[in-house]
Amino acid sequence: MEDYKREFIEFMVQSNVLKFGDFTLKSGRKSPFFMNAGAYVTGEQLHKLGLYYARAIHDNFGLDFDVVFGPAYKGIPLSVITAMGINELYGKQVQYCSNRKEAKDHGADAGMLLGAELKDGQRVVMVEDVTTSGKSIEETLSTDYLYCKHPGSWPYCLAQSHGSWQGRKSCSSPGSLRALGHANRSHCLHG
């Protein structure tokens, strides 16, 4: 295991994000630990978290993408701090984008998205706080305003899975999120 992954697990424990006990996850599975990204509350914690996400993306996928997308709600700050971390560590400017749970019907930023407007041909990395089954990522990609409008724009997805990094290459279809392996449309890289 790379040093930054070990440091990240220690960081989660120190930040009171990773807890041990008897938990029932959203998927219904039982787990001896639980991760709550909502417990990252200080500027220092958020800054470090953005750097960890940036490094994990860089190490697993490189920097060949344009937008960091974070699904509502916890993914919103993750997309912002990850874009900042990528800029700080690698000098690359990427945009952030997030969805809303409900469309905003007024103002200059009306619609379903916050941040950058997704454009055809852009390459998008999705960041999520935690995933067990991939259901939240699948639900986000299956929405008409994301997947149907931008079906080829989702080359990578990254989330924390039970305290470690889980990356998925080629999240170009919601069904692709269930398979494990590497390097093609229906495969996953484990960090």
FENTASUL-V417855 format. One line per field, one symbol per residue. phi: phi as a letter, one per 40 degrees, with the letter a starting at -180 (. if undefined). psi: psi as a letter, one per 40 degrees, with the letter a starting at -180 (. if undefined). burial: b if it has 9 or more other C-alpha atoms within 8 Angstrom, else e. A space follows every 10 residues. Layout:
phi: ???
psi: ???
burial: ???
This chain:
phi: .cdccccccc cccccgccbb ibbbcdcgcc acaabbcccc bcdcccccdc cccdcccdcc bgbcabbbbb ccbccccccc cccccccccb gbcbcbaabb cbccbagcbc hcbbgcccbd gcbbbcbbca abbgcccdcc cccdcbcccb cbcbcabbac bfgbcbbbcg ccadcccccb iagbdbbbbc c
psi: hidddddddd ddddefdhii ahihideeii ieihhgeeeh eidddddddd dddddddddd eafgidhhhh iiddeddddd ddddddddde ehhiiiiiii diiheiidfi aeiiaihhih eihhhhhidi ideedddddd deidecdddg deegdiihih hfeihhihig feideeedii bieadfiihh .
burial: eeeebbebbe ebbebebbbe eebbbeeeee bebbbebeeb eeeebbbebb bbbbbbbbeb beeebbbbbb bbebbbebbb bbbbbbbebe eeebbbbbbb eebbeeeeeb ebbbebeeee ebbbbbbbbb beebeebbbb bbbeebbbeb bebbbbbbbb bbbbbbbbbb bbbbebbeee bbbebbbbbe e
